Amino acid sequence: MISALKMAAVDYQYEFEKIGFVDIQSVDSSIVVDLKYASADNFMGFNMYGTLRHAYLRPEVAEKLAQAQQLLKQENIDFTLVVYDAARPLSVQKIMYEKVSGTEFSQYVANPYNGGGFHNFGCAVDVTILYKGDPLEMGSHFDSFDELSHTDNEQRNLANGTLSQEAFDNRSLLRRVMTTVGFDVEPCEWWHFSVYKIEYIRKNLPLLEF
């Protein structure tokens, strides 16, 4: 397994730009970036991105995100998208997968040894909404690997009181702006959105093998 020290030494910004990925904030500077895996504020508990502070995506995916930001601003000028993760190198995916392998949390992390997941092709983004700098209530935290984070059972959770009306409405708003511009919803994670089908991605797009 690649060590955290070795990962921290990789110049991910250089690697992303070398293959033509774009910094999200170069497309729309109003989008906030708070890379959770560039800190210890994540389920792994350590920084996996070293000095990387910019979020990268394929150009067409970054453009869709900018369109979603514009729609969100039309709802309320004080709303903004915040990006917690975007393109993710395969080396980081391997560390994450090995952390959850053999546990009940393995369904939440794509298998890097089986072609990789949406993040590993720059086709997925983890986002939520800020209001005047503070995250809206979503019912569970980012990277909270539990049933309450699922998007396919929200009506039931709303009915039984485990998901508040406020959180339900905020999730609905986030999904509305993201799906309107072409993102797909992840059933297990309210914060995760992707474009394309995984079969198309694995056949036609380059895997982030660094």
N, C-alpha and C positions, 0 to 999 in steps of 0.2 A: 504494500500500500504506500502511495506517495505520502511523504511526511508533510506536516503543516509548514515546517521551515522551508522545504523545497517549493511548496506551493506559493509561499509568500515572496519567493525570489523570482517568480515568473512575472514578466511584464504583460499582463493581460490586455492592457490598453493597446499596446503595440500589436499584439496578436489579433485582436478584434479589427483594428483599423487596416491591418495588412490584407485581410480578406474582404474588405469593403463594407463592414458593418459600420453603423453610424451611432454617434452619441445622441441619445434621445433629446437632450437639451439643446443640441444644435438644430434640431427640427422645431422644437417648441421650448423656449427657455423658461416658460411659466410652469412647466411640469417639474414637480419636486422629486429629487432622487435621494433615497435613504437606503442604501444597499445593506440589508441586514446581514448578509454573509461577508461583508467587509468589516464586521464588528463581532463582538461576542454575544450580541443580542439575537440569537437564533437557537434552534433546537440542538445544534451541534455544540454550542457554547464556546466557539473560538472563531477567529478571523480566518476565512478560507480564501479571501481575495487579495490579501496583502495591502498594497497601497492604492488599489483600484477604488475610485470614488465616482466614476461615471458609469451609467447604464447603457449598454449597447444592444441593438437589434438589427435584423436585416432592414434595409432601407424602406421597403414597402410596409413592413410591420410597424416601424417607427412612425411612418406617415399616418397609419390608421390610428395609432395612439394619439397623435396630435389632433386628429379629427374628433376623437372621443373627448379630448380636453376642451375643444371648442364647444361641443354640445353641452358638456358639464357647466362651462362658464355661462351658457345661455340660461341654464337653470338658476344659477346664483353666481354672481361675479366673485363671491368670497369662497367658492368651492375650487379645489384643485386636485388633480390626480397626484398621488405620490407613488413612486415605483420602489418596491422593496427588492425585486430581483428581475433580471431580464435574461439576456444570453448568458449561458452557464457552461464553462468548459467541462469537457468530459472527465478530466482529472478530479474536479470538484464533485461531480456527480458520483464518481466511484466512492469517494470518501463518505458522502451522504448515504449512499445505498448500503454500504457496509455497516454503517451505524444502525440501520433499522432492519437489516437482513435477519430473517428468522424470528422477527417480532410481529405483533399485530399492526405495527405501523408501516410495514413494507409496502402496503397498497398505495401509500402517499408519495413514494419516491420511485421514479422510473428506473428500470433496470438498465444500467449503462452497458451491460454485457449482452443485451438483447436488442441492440440497434439504437439505444438512447431514447430520450424523450424530447418533448417540444422545446424545452429550454436549451437543449444541447445542439439545436439548429438555429437558435435565435428567433424562434417563432412563438415564444410565449413570454408573458410578462405577469408579474405578481404586483397587484395594485390595490389601493384603497383610496378613499376620499378624505381630504382635509377640509375643515371649515375654519378659516382664519388661523391656520397652522395646527389645529388639533384634529386627530383622526375621528371620524364619525363612529358612532357605536355600531358594531357589526355582529354582536352576539358572541363572538369568540375572537381570540387573537390570531394574527398571522402565524402560520406554522403550528397552529394548535391542531394536532392530529387526533381529532375525535369526531363523533357523530354530529355534534353541534355545528361543525364547520361545513358540513355537506350542504349542497344546494338542492338536492333532490328530495328533501324531506322537510322543507321549511314550513309548509302549510301545517303539517302535523306538529312541528315544534312550536309554531305560533299558537295552535289550538290548545296545546297542553301547558303553555306558559313558559317553556324553557327558552324560547326565543321571543323577545319583546316586539311589540309593534314597531317601535322606533328602529330596531335593528333590521327587521323584515323590510321596512320601507327603504332604509339606506342601502341594503343589498339590492333591492329592486332597482333603485336609481343607478347604482354602479353597473349592474347588468344591462340596463337599458341603454346607457351611453356606449358601453363597450360592444354590445351585440349589434346596435344600429350601424356601426361602421365596419362590421364584419368579423368580430372576434367570436369565438365559441366558448361556452361555459364548461368548467370542469365540475363534474358531479360531487367530488369529494372536498373541494377547496373553493370557498367563495371568492378568494382573492386571485385565483389563477385563470388567465384567459389566453387563448391560443388562436392561431390561424392555420389553415390548411388541414388536411387529414394526415394522420401519422404515416400511413402507407405511402402517400405521395411524397412526404418530406424525406423519408428514409431512402426512397428511390431516386429523388431528383436534387436534393439539396446537400451541401457539404456539412459533415459532422464536425463539431468543434473539438478536434482531437489534439488538444494541448492542455 
